[in-house]
Amino acid sequence: MKATVRGEGGHGSMPVKGQAMAKLAQVLRRLDRHRLPVHVTQPTRQMIESISSVLPTFQRLLFRQLLNPALTDRILAL
């Protein structure tokens, strides 16, 4: 992800409303409030499948659920 904000420059020790850093902070706050959808890349999928293949049955089944976008957040919260 890449974000470009435009505005007056400044220094973080003396923030001014509306400057570029303040605008960037607003963008980051909005992103933090909204969970982005899970996207499993091929290397990540291969890693999860490889690791899960050597785990005991229960852990293997649980670990492989990381590949299920509907369950990923719940699994990571355990």
N, CA, C and O atoms as a GROMACS GRO file, in nm:
protein
  312
    1MET      N    1   0.084  -0.115   0.000
    1MET     CA    2   0.000   0.000   0.000
    1MET      C    3   0.090   0.122   0.000
    1MET      O    4   0.194   0.125   0.065
    2LYS      N    5   0.048   0.223  -0.073
    2LYS     CA    6   0.125   0.346  -0.080
    2LYS      C    7   0.028   0.462  -0.067
    2LYS      O    8  -0.078   0.463  -0.128
    3ALA      N    9   0.065   0.560   0.013
    3ALA     CA   10  -0.019   0.678   0.032
    3ALA      C   11   0.065   0.802   0.005
    3ALA      O   12   0.180   0.812   0.049
    4THR      N   13   0.007   0.895  -0.067
    4THR     CA   14   0.072   1.023  -0.092
    4THR      C   15  -0.020   1.132  -0.040
    4THR      O   16  -0.136   1.140  -0.079
    5VAL      N   17   0.032   1.214   0.047
    5VAL     CA   18  -0.046   1.328   0.098
    5VAL      C   19   0.027   1.455   0.061
    5VAL      O   20   0.150   1.459   0.055
    6ARG      N   21  -0.050   1.557   0.037
    6ARG     CA   22   0.009   1.686   0.000
    6ARG      C   23  -0.033   1.789   0.104
    6ARG      O   24  -0.146   1.789   0.153
    7GLY      N   25   0.057   1.874   0.134
    7GLY     CA   26   0.030   1.980   0.230
    7GLY      C   27   0.160   2.045   0.271
    7GLY      O   28   0.268   2.007   0.226
    8GLU      N   29   0.147   2.143   0.355
    8GLU     CA   30   0.262   2.216   0.403
    8GLU      C   31   0.350   2.124   0.487
    8GLU      O   32   0.300   2.046   0.569
    9GLY      N   33   0.478   2.133   0.466
    9GLY     CA   34   0.571   2.053   0.545
    9GLY      C   35   0.584   2.109   0.686
    9GLY      O   36   0.528   2.214   0.718
   10GLY      N   37   0.657   2.040   0.767
   10GLY     CA   38   0.677   2.087   0.903
   10GLY      C   39   0.760   1.987   0.980
   10GLY      O   40   0.830   1.904   0.921
   11HIS      N   41   0.751   1.994   1.110
   11HIS     CA   42   0.826   1.905   1.196
   11HIS      C   43   0.730   1.839   1.293
   11HIS      O   44   0.638   1.903   1.343
   12GLY      N   45   0.752   1.709   1.319
   12GLY     CA   46   0.663   1.634   1.406
   12GLY      C   47   0.654   1.687   1.547
   12GLY      O   48   0.555   1.663   1.616
   13SER      N   49   0.756   1.759   1.592
   13SER     CA   50   0.753   1.813   1.728
   13SER      C   51   0.662   1.935   1.740
   13SER      O   52   0.627   1.977   1.850
   14MET      N   53   0.623   1.990   1.624
   14MET     CA   54   0.534   2.107   1.624
   14MET      C   55   0.424   2.087   1.520
   14MET      O   56   0.420   2.156   1.419
   15PRO      N   57   0.333   1.990   1.546
   15PRO     CA   58   0.229   1.961   1.447
   15PRO      C   59   0.132   2.078   1.431
   15PRO      O   60   0.095   2.145   1.528
   16VAL      N   61   0.091   2.099   1.309
   16VAL     CA   62  -0.007   2.203   1.276
   16VAL      C   63  -0.121   2.136   1.201
   16VAL      O   64  -0.098   2.059   1.108
   17LYS      N   65  -0.242   2.166   1.241
   17LYS     CA   66  -0.360   2.107   1.177
   17LYS      C   67  -0.357   2.134   1.026
   17LYS      O   68  -0.334   2.246   0.982
   18GLY      N   69  -0.380   2.028   0.949
   18GLY     CA   70  -0.386   2.041   0.805
   18GLY      C   71  -0.255   2.019   0.732
   18GLY      O   72  -0.253   2.014   0.609
   19GLN      N   73  -0.144   2.006   0.806
   19GLN     CA   74  -0.017   1.979   0.740
   19GLN      C   75  -0.015   1.836   0.688
   19GLN      O   76  -0.102   1.756   0.721
   20ALA      N   77   0.084   1.807   0.606
   20ALA     CA   78   0.092   1.675   0.543
   20ALA      C   79   0.092   1.562   0.645
   20ALA      O   80   0.023   1.461   0.625
   21MET      N   81   0.166   1.576   0.754
   21MET     CA   82   0.171   1.468   0.854
   21MET      C   83   0.037   1.449   0.923
   21MET      O   84  -0.001   1.336   0.955
   22ALA      N   85  -0.036   1.557   0.945
   22ALA     CA   86  -0.169   1.547   1.006
   22ALA      C   87  -0.264   1.474   0.911
   22ALA      O   88  -0.345   1.392   0.954
   23LYS      N   89  -0.254   1.504   0.783
   23LYS     CA   90  -0.337   1.436   0.684
   23LYS      C   91  -0.304   1.286   0.678
   23LYS      O   92  -0.393   1.202   0.670
   24LEU      N   93  -0.175   1.255   0.683
   24LEU     CA   94  -0.134   1.115   0.681
   24LEU      C   95  -0.185   1.043   0.806
   24LEU      O   96  -0.228   0.928   0.798
   25ALA      N   97  -0.181   1.109   0.920
   25ALA     CA   98  -0.232   1.050   1.044
   25ALA      C   99  -0.381   1.018   1.031
   25ALA      O  100  -0.426   0.915   1.080
   26GLN      N  101  -0.457   1.105   0.966
   26GLN     CA  102  -0.600   1.079   0.945
   26GLN      C  103  -0.620   0.955   0.858
   26GLN      O  104  -0.707   0.873   0.886
   27VAL      N  105  -0.540   0.943   0.754
   27VAL     CA  106  -0.549   0.825   0.666
   27VAL      C  107  -0.520   0.699   0.746
   27VAL      O  108  -0.592   0.600   0.734
   28LEU      N  109  -0.416   0.702   0.827
   28LEU     CA  110  -0.379   0.585   0.907
   28LEU      C  111  -0.486   0.550   1.009
   28LEU      O  112  -0.512   0.432   1.034
   29ARG      N  113  -0.550   0.652   1.070
   29ARG     CA  114  -0.659   0.625   1.165
   29ARG      C  115  -0.776   0.556   1.095
   29ARG      O  116  -0.834   0.463   1.149
   30ARG      N  117  -0.809   0.602   0.976
   30ARG     CA  118  -0.919   0.539   0.901
   30ARG      C  119  -0.886   0.394   0.866
   30ARG      O  120  -0.971   0.306   0.878
   31LEU      N  121  -0.764   0.370   0.823
   31LEU     CA  122  -0.723   0.233   0.792
   31LEU      C  123  -0.728   0.145   0.915
   31LEU      O  124  -0.768   0.028   0.907
   32ASP      N  125  -0.690   0.198   1.029
   32ASP     CA  126  -0.689   0.122   1.153
   32ASP      C  127  -0.830   0.084   1.197
   32ASP      O  128  -0.849  -0.021   1.258
   33ARG      N  129  -0.927   0.167   1.166
   33ARG     CA  130  -1.066   0.141   1.206
   33ARG      C  131  -1.133   0.035   1.120
   33ARG      O  132  -1.229  -0.028   1.163
   34HIS      N  133  -1.084   0.015   0.999
   34HIS     CA  134  -1.149  -0.078   0.906
   34HIS      C  135  -1.054  -0.192   0.873
   34HIS      O  136  -0.946  -0.172   0.817
   35ARG      N  137  -1.096  -0.311   0.908
   35ARG     CA  138  -1.014  -0.430   0.884
   35ARG      C  139  -1.010  -0.458   0.734
   35ARG      O  140  -1.114  -0.467   0.669
   36LEU      N  141  -0.891  -0.473   0.680
   36LEU     CA  142  -0.877  -0.506   0.539
   36LEU      C  143  -0.903  -0.655   0.520
   36LEU      O  144  -0.878  -0.734   0.611
   37PRO      N  145  -0.952  -0.695   0.404
   37PRO     CA  146  -0.979  -0.837   0.380
   37PRO      C  147  -0.849  -0.918   0.380
   37PRO      O  148  -0.742  -0.869   0.343
   38VAL      N  149  -0.862  -1.042   0.422
   38VAL     CA  150  -0.747  -1.133   0.425
   38VAL      C  151  -0.711  -1.171   0.282
   38VAL      O  152  -0.798  -1.204   0.202
   39HIS      N  153  -0.584  -1.166   0.253
   39HIS     CA  154  -0.534  -1.207   0.122
   39HIS      C  155  -0.413  -1.296   0.145
   39HIS      O  156  -0.307  -1.248   0.186
   40VAL      N  157  -0.427  -1.424   0.120
   40VAL     CA  158  -0.318  -1.519   0.142
   40VAL      C  159  -0.240  -1.534   0.011
   40VAL      O  160  -0.294  -1.578  -0.090
   41THR      N  161  -0.114  -1.496   0.015
   41THR     CA  162  -0.029  -1.509  -0.103
   41THR      C  163   0.015  -1.655  -0.120
   41THR      O  164   0.006  -1.735  -0.027
   42GLN      N  165   0.062  -1.688  -0.238
   42GLN     CA  166   0.105  -1.826  -0.265
   42GLN      C  167   0.220  -1.869  -0.172
   42GLN      O  168   0.215  -1.981  -0.120
   43PRO      N  169   0.322  -1.786  -0.150
   43PRO     CA  170   0.427  -1.829  -0.056
   43PRO      C  171   0.373  -1.852   0.085
   43PRO      O  172   0.417  -1.945   0.154
   44THR      N  173   0.280  -1.770   0.130
   44THR     CA  174   0.221  -1.789   0.262
   44THR      C  175   0.141  -1.917   0.267
   44THR      O  176   0.148  -1.992   0.365
   45ARG      N  177   0.064  -1.943   0.163
   45ARG     CA  178  -0.014  -2.068   0.155
   45ARG      C  179   0.080  -2.189   0.163
   45ARG      O  180   0.053  -2.284   0.237
   46GLN      N  181   0.188  -2.185   0.087
   46GLN     CA  182   0.284  -2.296   0.088
   46GLN      C  183   0.346  -2.315   0.226
   46GLN      O  184   0.364  -2.428   0.271
   47MET      N  185   0.378  -2.204   0.293
   47MET     CA  186   0.437  -2.213   0.426
   47MET      C  187   0.339  -2.275   0.525
   47MET      O  188   0.376  -2.364   0.602
   48ILE      N  189   0.214  -2.230   0.523
   48ILE     CA  190   0.113  -2.283   0.615
   48ILE      C  191   0.089  -2.431   0.588
   48ILE      O  192   0.080  -2.511   0.682
   49GLU      N  193   0.080  -2.469   0.462
   49GLU     CA  194   0.060  -2.610   0.428
   49GLU      C  195   0.179  -2.695   0.472
   49GLU      O  196   0.162  -2.806   0.521
   50SER      N  197   0.299  -2.643   0.452
   50SER     CA  198   0.420  -2.717   0.490
   50SER      C  199   0.430  -2.735   0.641
   50SER      O  200   0.455  -2.845   0.690
   51ILE      N  201   0.411  -2.627   0.715
   51ILE     CA  202   0.418  -2.635   0.862
   51ILE      C  203   0.308  -2.726   0.916
   51ILE      O  204   0.333  -2.808   1.004
   52SER      N  205   0.188  -2.710   0.863
   52SER     CA  206   0.076  -2.788   0.916
   52SER      C  207   0.094  -2.938   0.892
   52SER      O  208   0.040  -3.020   0.966
   53SER      N  209   0.169  -2.974   0.790
   53SER     CA  210   0.186  -3.116   0.758
   53SER      C  211   0.262  -3.193   0.866
   53SER      O  212   0.253  -3.315   0.873
   54VAL      N  213   0.336  -3.123   0.952
   54VAL     CA  214   0.412  -3.191   1.057
   54VAL      C  215   0.352  -3.171   1.196
   54VAL      O  216   0.410  -3.214   1.296
   55LEU      N  217   0.238  -3.106   1.204
   55LEU     CA  218   0.173  -3.082   1.333
   55LEU      C  219   0.081  -3.197   1.370
   55LEU      O  220   0.032  -3.269   1.282
   56PRO      N  221   0.055  -3.216   1.500
   56PRO     CA  222  -0.046  -3.313   1.542
   56PRO      C  223  -0.182  -3.274   1.483
   56PRO      O  224  -0.204  -3.159   1.446
   57THR      N  225  -0.272  -3.370   1.475
   57THR     CA  226  -0.399  -3.353   1.405
   57THR      C  227  -0.475  -3.226   1.443
   57THR      O  228  -0.510  -3.148   1.355
   58PHE      N  229  -0.501  -3.205   1.572
   58PHE     CA  230  -0.580  -3.088   1.612
   58PHE      C  231  -0.512  -2.957   1.570
   58PHE      O  232  -0.576  -2.869   1.513
   59GLN      N  233  -0.382  -2.946   1.599
   59GLN     CA  234  -0.309  -2.824   1.562
   59GLN      C  235  -0.305  -2.807   1.410
   59GLN      O  236  -0.314  -2.695   1.360
   60ARG      N  237  -0.290  -2.918   1.338
   60ARG     CA  238  -0.287  -2.911   1.192
   60ARG      C  239  -0.418  -2.855   1.138
   60ARG      O  240  -0.418  -2.765   1.054
   61LEU      N  241  -0.530  -2.908   1.188
   61LEU     CA  242  -0.661  -2.861   1.142
   61LEU      C  243  -0.681  -2.714   1.176
   61LEU      O  244  -0.732  -2.637   1.095
   62LEU      N  245  -0.641  -2.675   1.296
   62LEU     CA  246  -0.654  -2.536   1.338
   62LEU      C  247  -0.565  -2.445   1.255
   62LEU      O  248  -0.609  -2.340   1.207
   63PHE      N  249  -0.440  -2.483   1.237
   63PHE     CA  250  -0.344  -2.402   1.163
   63PHE      C  251  -0.388  -2.383   1.018
   63PHE      O  252  -0.373  -2.274   0.962
   64ARG      N  253  -0.442  -2.488   0.957
   64ARG     CA  254  -0.485  -2.477   0.818
   64ARG      C  255  -0.605  -2.384   0.801
   64ARG      O  256  -0.632  -2.338   0.690
   65GLN      N  257  -0.676  -2.357   0.910
   65GLN     CA  258  -0.789  -2.264   0.901
   65GLN      C  259  -0.742  -2.121   0.876
   65GLN      O  260  -0.822  -2.034   0.841
   66LEU      N  261  -0.612  -2.096   0.893
   66LEU     CA  262  -0.558  -1.964   0.857
   66LEU      C  263  -0.577  -1.936   0.709
   66LEU      O  264  -0.577  -1.820   0.666
   67LEU      N  265  -0.594  -2.041   0.630
   67LEU     CA  266  -0.616  -2.025   0.486
   67LEU      C  267  -0.761  -1.991   0.454
   67LEU      O  268  -0.793  -1.960   0.339
   68ASN      N  269  -0.848  -1.997   0.553
   68ASN     CA  270  -0.990  -1.967   0.535
   68ASN      C  271  -1.014  -1.822   0.578
   68ASN      O  272  -1.017  -1.795   0.698
   69PRO      N  273  -1.030  -1.728   0.483
   69PRO     CA  274  -1.045  -1.587   0.518
   69PRO      C  275  -1.158  -1.559   0.617
   69PRO      O  276  -1.150  -1.462   0.693
   70ALA      N  277  -1.261  -1.641   0.617
   70ALA     CA  278  -1.373  -1.619   0.709
   70ALA      C  279  -1.333  -1.648   0.854
   70ALA      O  280  -1.398  -1.598   0.946
   71LEU      N  281  -1.228  -1.727   0.874
   71LEU     CA  282  -1.188  -1.767   1.010
   71LEU      C  283  -1.053  -1.712   1.054
   71LEU      O  284  -1.015  -1.727   1.171
   72THR      N  285  -0.980  -1.649   0.965
   72THR     CA  286  -0.843  -1.607   0.995
   72THR      C  287  -0.834  -1.522   1.121
   72THR      O  288  -0.751  -1.550   1.208
   73ASP      N  289  -0.917  -1.418   1.134
   73ASP     CA  290  -0.910  -1.330   1.251
   73ASP      C  291  -0.935  -1.407   1.380
   73ASP      O  292  -0.866  -1.384   1.479
   74ARG      N  293  -1.032  -1.496   1.378
   74ARG     CA  294  -1.063  -1.574   1.499
   74ARG      C  295  -0.947  -1.666   1.536
   74ARG      O  296  -0.914  -1.680   1.654
   75ILE      N  297  -0.887  -1.729   1.437
   75ILE     CA  298  -0.775  -1.820   1.463
   75ILE      C  299  -0.656  -1.742   1.520
   75ILE      O  300  -0.593  -1.787   1.615
   76LEU      N  301  -0.626  -1.628   1.463
   76LEU     CA  302  -0.512  -1.548   1.511
   76LEU      C  303  -0.535  -1.493   1.651
   76LEU      O  304  -0.439  -1.463   1.721
   77ALA      N  305  -0.660  -1.480   1.692
   77ALA     CA  306  -0.692  -1.428   1.825
   77ALA      C  307  -0.674  -1.533   1.934
   77ALA      O  308  -0.672  -1.498   2.052
   78LEU      N  309  -0.659  -1.661   1.897
   78LEU     CA  310  -0.644  -1.767   1.998
   78LEU      C  311  -0.510  -1.759   2.070
   78LEU      O  312  -0.482  -1.841   2.157
   0.00000   0.00000   0.00000
